[in-house]
Amino acid sequence: MILSNTLFNIISNKLQLKVSLLNDERFFIGNLKDRVSLLKKIKENDYKYLGREKNYSQNNTNQDLVVMYIISVSFLKANTTVHVSDIKGNVKLFYSAGLVKLTGKQKRKRRIAVSKLISLLLKKSPFLSTKPIALHLHNINAYKSFILDKLKKTLYIRVVKSFNQTAYNGCRKKKLCRKKYIKKIK
């Protein structure tokens, strides 16, 4: 009887250990399934379900890498433009300096044009305030910090990219002096 009780205790202890290991494995497999489904949704560019995932907001830090909208600010030779698009490239909003009642050479006054365009953009698009955003700057050199400071106050900017497309071919060459021609008398 004593032998059977000890044998029973040993077997039951091993079984309990295996049961606890099985529960741990079941938990890890559940987490892996959740992560695989999340990666499939990201791959399909279906970002609208990211906020609803139960383990995504608690355990993962990949949320910092997701960008929902792209704001592009462009300085052209004769105009200043701002447009908002989603990740797939669909344009949501487009504003140029003409829409804020700037005409002619006023559109080239960058500080005035950009401040009016950004205030119009923030007023017309409340959906941008809670989403992570990428900011693309085209041909902007001196006003980069001005634009960033204005947008950082109300928007969550995740990525900033600067595209300078204006060519710089080096310093201007020195002007050549013309040679004086003297007529020869025959």
URPE-V182543 format. One line per field, one symbol per residue. phi: phi as a letter, one per 40 degrees, with the letter a starting at -180 (. if undefined). psi: psi as a letter, one per 20 degrees, with the letter a starting at -180 (. if undefined). Layout:
phi: ???
psi: ???
This chain:
phi: .cccccccccccccccccccccccccccccccccccccccccccfbccccccccccccbcbcccccbcbbbbbbbccbabbbbbbccchcccbabbcccbgbbfccccccccccccccccccccbccccbccbbbbbbfbbccccccccccccbbcccbbbbbbbccbbgccccccccccbbcccc
psi: ghghggggggghghghghghhhgghhghhggggghghghghghjkmiiihiipgighghqjihhipphqppppporhjrpqpqpqahijppgqpqrhhikkpqcihiinggggghggghgghhiniiihiqpqpopppkpfhjghggggghhhiqnpgppppooipqokaqpqqppqqqpppppp.
